[in-house]
Amino acid sequence: MHEEIIRLVNVSKSFDDQQVLQNINLSISRNEFVTLLGPSGCGKTTTLRIIGGFEVADTGDVIFEGKKINNLPPYKRNLNTVFQRYALFTHMNVYENIAFGLKIKKINKTDIERKVKEVLKLVNLSGYENRDIDSLSGGQQQRIAIARALVNEPQVLLLDEPLGALDLKLRKDMQLELKRIQQSLGITFIYVTHDQEEALTMSDTIVVMKDGKIQQVGTPQDIYNEPVNAFVADFIGESNIIDGVMVRDYYVEFAGRGFECVDKGFETNEKVDVVIRPEDIKLVPVEEGMLEGVVESVIFKGVHYEMIIYGNGIRWMVHSTMMEPANTRVGMKITPYDIHIMKKVTKE
């Protein structure tokens, strides 16, 4: 049983009559890496800012270790924030930047020196104490911003798209570095991103948001393999989303034929969304296929080929390590386990 550290209860927030959060309820455990994931405007940064005390919810409560902290200012909350713009002091060197918060707290000089050395070692920048901020790369500046937040020993670290300004390779390196830091310290990280790969790589728990509402909360494996609706399936990785009819439990019709599946609990002949991941469609000889089609295009993606195959009135995206040339007729096979049935989302 995980120990809860933060709970949001019926949190709502509007700006200029536009509601950006609608009755958010969320529990965050101690020592957990939680990612708030969603497209621009979904409310993830506003949620983070309400947790951090930079915004006040219109309604609802923020509970920290069992106590309501709605009106507690940021500096009185036992958490720190790392923003996308690192806000480092360019007139101070690395040591002075990291030590700044400790000096404000009037920590003695010996303890400050010890703590700064400890966090520099943690972020793999030992020996950088006297370097000017402007002489550091983007990745190094990002590590200093994290060190400056961690030196205050917060119970929770909030990170608002901190890797957004970095190039692709450095982003990937820092994803692993952030996860290492979080695991070595054993504190709670709450991370905001719109990047699905970041969320899948680093998180213990992913909170998928859309239009100010939480769509799904779960492990990366749950979110990817068992999305609760077509939006989550489409947002987390690539998906084929097809109109279907759930004829009965464990049997669905789409693309002009019937398929065995593993889902149940739908109405008889209920209209549904059928979600199939591109990597779950197996290419076979035409005579062995459940479906057949013609390859329209092929793109090499590095670890696999991405093919668009037109068949049964649908353009299927297929990922495979085996390439079939354009204009080739192929068969396609899908196992019952790889057919995911979603309820149709009603428009409000």
C-alpha positions in Angstrom: 0.0 0.0 0.0 1.5 3.3 -1.1 1.4 6.2 1.3 -0.4 9.2 -0.1 1.4 12.6 0.0 -0.8 14.8 -2.1 -4.5 14.7 -2.9 -6.5 17.0 -5.2 -10.3 17.0 -4.3 -12.8 18.4 -6.8 -10.3 21.1 -8.1 -11.7 23.5 -10.7 -10.1 26.6 -12.2 -11.2 29.2 -14.7 -9.4 32.1 -16.4 -11.5 34.9 -18.0 -14.6 32.7 -18.0 -12.8 29.8 -19.7 -12.8 26.7 -17.5 -9.4 25.0 -17.7 -9.8 22.4 -14.9 -13.1 20.6 -14.2 -13.4 18.8 -10.9 -10.0 17.2 -10.8 -9.5 14.4 -8.3 -6.1 12.8 -8.0 -4.1 11.0 -5.4 -0.2 11.1 -5.6 1.9 8.7 -3.5 5.1 9.4 -1.6 8.3 8.6 -3.6 6.3 8.3 -6.9 7.3 9.7 -10.3 4.0 11.0 -11.6 3.6 12.6 -15.1 0.7 14.9 -16.1 0.4 14.3 -19.8 -1.7 15.9 -22.5 -1.9 18.3 -25.4 -1.5 22.0 -25.0 -4.4 23.6 -23.2 -5.5 20.4 -21.3 -4.8 21.9 -17.9 -1.7 20.0 -16.9 0.5 23.1 -16.1 -2.4 24.7 -14.2 -2.7 21.6 -12.1 1.0 21.7 -11.3 0.8 25.5 -10.5 -2.1 24.8 -8.1 -0.1 22.1 -6.3 2.9 24.5 -6.1 0.8 27.4 -4.8 1.4 29.6 -7.8 -2.3 29.5 -8.6 -5.3 29.1 -6.3 -8.2 26.8 -7.3 -11.6 28.4 -7.7 -13.2 25.4 -6.0 -11.8 22.2 -4.3 -8.9 21.4 -2.0 -5.2 20.6 -2.2 -4.3 18.2 0.6 -0.6 17.8 1.5 0.2 15.1 4.1 -3.4 15.2 5.3 -3.6 19.0 5.7 -5.4 21.4 3.5 -2.9 23.9 2.0 -5.2 25.9 -0.5 -4.0 29.3 0.7 -0.4 28.4 1.8 2.1 30.4 -0.3 4.7 28.5 -2.4 7.6 29.2 -0.1 5.8 27.6 2.9 5.1 24.4 1.0 7.6 21.6 1.3 8.2 21.4 -2.4 10.3 23.1 -5.1 9.7 23.8 -8.8 11.9 23.5 -11.9 10.5 25.5 -14.9 11.2 25.1 -18.6 13.0 28.4 -18.4 15.5 27.6 -15.7 15.6 31.2 -14.2 19.3 30.8 -13.1 21.0 33.9 -11.9 23.6 34.8 -14.6 25.5 37.2 -12.3 26.2 34.3 -10.0 28.4 31.2 -10.5 27.2 27.7 -10.2 27.9 27.4 -6.4 26.1 30.7 -5.7 23.1 29.7 -7.7 22.7 26.4 -5.9 23.5 27.9 -2.4 21.0 30.9 -2.9 18.0 29.2 -1.2 20.1 27.9 1.7 21.6 31.3 2.4 18.1 32.8 2.5 17.3 30.2 5.1 20.4 31.2 7.0 22.0 27.8 6.9 25.6 27.8 8.2 28.4 28.0 5.7 29.8 24.5 6.4 26.4 22.9 5.8 25.9 24.9 2.7 29.2 23.8 1.2 28.4 20.1 2.1 24.9 20.2 0.6 26.1 22.0 -2.6 28.8 19.4 -3.2 26.3 16.6 -2.6 23.8 17.8 -5.1 26.5 18.6 -7.7 27.7 15.0 -7.4 24.0 13.8 -7.7 23.6 15.7 -11.0 27.1 14.6 -12.3 28.6 18.1 -12.2 31.1 17.8 -9.4 33.9 20.4 -9.8 31.6 23.0 -11.6 31.2 25.2 -8.5 33.1 28.2 -9.9 31.8 28.0 -13.5 29.8 30.9 -14.9 26.2 30.1 -15.8 26.6 31.4 -19.4 29.5 29.0 -20.0 27.3 26.0 -19.5 25.4 24.0 -22.1 21.6 23.8 -22.0 21.8 20.3 -20.4 24.2 21.5 -17.8 22.0 24.5 -17.0 19.1 22.2 -16.6 21.0 20.1 -14.1 22.0 23.1 -12.1 18.3 24.2 -12.0 17.5 20.7 -10.6 20.4 20.8 -8.1 19.2 24.3 -6.9 15.7 22.8 -6.3 17.0 19.6 -4.7 19.5 21.2 -2.3 16.5 22.5 -0.3 15.5 18.9 0.4 11.9 19.2 -0.7 9.5 16.2 -0.3 8.1 16.9 -3.7 9.8 18.3 -6.8 7.5 19.8 -9.5 8.9 19.9 -13.0 7.2 21.9 -15.8 8.4 20.7 -19.1 12.1 21.1 -18.1 13.5 19.3 -21.1 11.6 21.3 -23.7 14.5 23.5 -24.7 17.0 20.6 -25.2 17.8 18.8 -28.4 16.5 15.2 -29.0 19.6 13.3 -27.9 20.1 15.4 -24.8 16.4 15.0 -23.9 16.7 11.3 -24.1 19.8 11.3 -21.9 18.2 13.6 -19.4 15.0 11.4 -19.2 17.2 8.6 -17.9 19.1 11.0 -15.6 16.0 12.4 -14.0 14.6 8.9 -13.3 18.0 8.0 -11.8 18.0 11.1 -9.6 14.4 10.5 -8.5 15.1 6.9 -7.6 18.3 7.7 -5.7 16.6 10.4 -3.6 13.3 8.6 -3.1 11.2 11.8 -3.3 8.0 12.5 -5.2 8.4 14.0 -8.7 5.4 15.5 -10.4 6.3 16.1 -14.1 4.4 18.0 -16.8 4.9 17.1 -20.5 3.1 16.8 -23.8 5.7 14.2 -24.9 4.4 10.7 -24.8 7.8 9.1 -25.0 9.0 11.1 -22.0 6.0 10.0 -20.0 6.4 6.3 -20.9 10.2 6.3 -20.2 10.2 8.0 -16.8 6.9 7.5 -15.0 5.6 5.2 -12.3 2.1 6.7 -13.0 0.8 8.7 -15.9 -2.2 11.0 -15.7 -3.6 11.6 -19.1 -5.6 14.9 -19.4 -7.8 16.5 -22.0 -9.9 19.7 -21.9 -9.4 20.1 -18.2 -10.4 16.6 -17.2 -8.5 13.5 -16.3 -9.0 10.8 -18.9 -7.0 7.9 -17.3 -4.6 7.3 -14.5 -2.3 4.2 -14.6 1.1 2.8 -15.1 2.8 3.3 -18.5 2.0 -0.3 -19.4 -1.7 0.2 -18.5 -2.0 3.4 -20.4 -0.4 2.0 -23.5 -1.9 -1.5 -23.5 -5.3 -0.8 -22.0 -6.4 2.8 -22.9 -9.8 3.6 -21.6 -10.9 5.6 -24.7 -10.0 6.5 -28.3 -8.4 9.8 -27.2 -5.9 8.0 -24.8 -5.2 5.3 -27.4 -4.5 7.9 -30.1 -2.5 10.2 -27.9 -0.2 7.5 -26.4 1.6 6.2 -29.5 0.1 5.4 -32.9 -3.2 3.7 -33.3 -5.7 2.4 -35.9 -9.1 3.6 -34.6 -12.0 2.1 -36.5 -15.8 2.2 -36.2 -17.2 -1.1 -35.0 -20.2 -2.8 -33.6 -20.0 -5.0 -30.5 -22.3 -7.8 -31.6 -22.1 -9.6 -28.2 -19.5 -10.2 -25.5 -16.2 -11.3 -27.0 -17.3 -10.7 -30.6 -17.0 -7.5 -32.6 -17.6 -6.5 -36.2 -15.5 -4.0 -38.1 -13.9 -3.6 -41.6 -16.8 -5.7 -43.0 -16.2 -8.9 -41.0 -16.5 -10.4 -37.5 -13.6 -10.9 -35.0 -13.2 -12.7 -31.7 -12.0 -10.3 -29.0 -11.4 -10.4 -25.2 -13.8 -7.5 -24.2 -17.2 -7.8 -22.7 -19.8 -5.7 -20.9 -21.2 -3.8 -23.9 -24.8 -3.6 -25.1 -25.8 -6.0 -27.8 -24.9 -4.3 -31.2 -23.5 -1.3 -29.4 -21.5 1.0 -31.7 -17.9 1.2 -30.5 -14.4 2.4 -31.3 -12.0 -0.4 -32.2 -8.3 0.3 -31.4 -5.5 -1.7 -32.9 -1.8 -0.8 -32.5 0.2 -0.7 -35.7 2.8 -3.2 -34.3 -0.1 -5.7 -33.5 -1.0 -6.2 -37.1 1.0 -9.1 -38.5 1.6 -9.3 -42.2 1.0 -12.8 -43.7 0.4 -14.3 -47.1 -2.9 -13.2 -48.6 -4.5 -16.6 -48.2 -3.7 -16.7 -44.5 -5.0 -13.2 -43.7 -8.1 -12.2 -41.8 -8.0 -9.0 -43.9 -6.1 -8.1 -47.0 -4.9 -4.9 -48.7 -2.4 -3.2 -50.9 0.7 -1.4 -49.6 0.4 2.2 -50.5 3.5 3.6 -48.8 6.6 2.5 -46.9 8.7 4.6 -44.5 11.8 3.3 -42.7 11.7 4.4 -39.1 15.0 3.0 -37.9 13.8 0.1 -35.8 10.8 -0.8 -38.0 9.1 0.0 -41.3 5.9 2.0 -41.2 3.5 0.9 -44.0 0.1 2.3 -45.0 -2.0 -0.5 -46.3 -5.4 0.1 -47.9 -7.9 -2.8 -47.4 -11.5 -3.3 -46.6 -12.2 0.4 -47.1 -9.7 1.4 -44.4 -6.1 2.7 -44.5 -4.2 0.7 -41.9 -1.0 1.8 -40.3 1.3 -1.2 -39.8 4.7 -1.3 -38.1 6.9 -4.3 -38.9 10.6 -5.2 -39.0 9.8 -6.9 -42.4 9.2 -4.6 -45.3 6.7 -5.2 -48.1 7.2 -3.0 -51.2 4.5 -0.5 -52.4 1.8 -2.0 -54.5 2.2 -5.4 -53.0 -1.0 -7.2 -51.9 -0.7 -8.6 -48.4 -2.7 -10.4 -45.8 -3.2 -9.0 -42.2 -3.7 -11.0 -39.1 -4.8 -9.7 -35.6 -5.1 -11.8 -32.4 -8.2 -11.3 -30.2 -5.9 -9.9 -27.4 -4.7 -7.1 -29.7 -8.3 -5.9 -30.5 -9.2 -3.2 -27.9 -12.8 -2.1 -27.7 -13.7 1.4 -26.5 -17.0 3.0 -25.8 -17.9 5.8 -28.1 -17.1 9.2 -26.5 -20.3 11.3 -26.5 -19.8 15.0 -27.4 -20.8 17.4 -24.7 
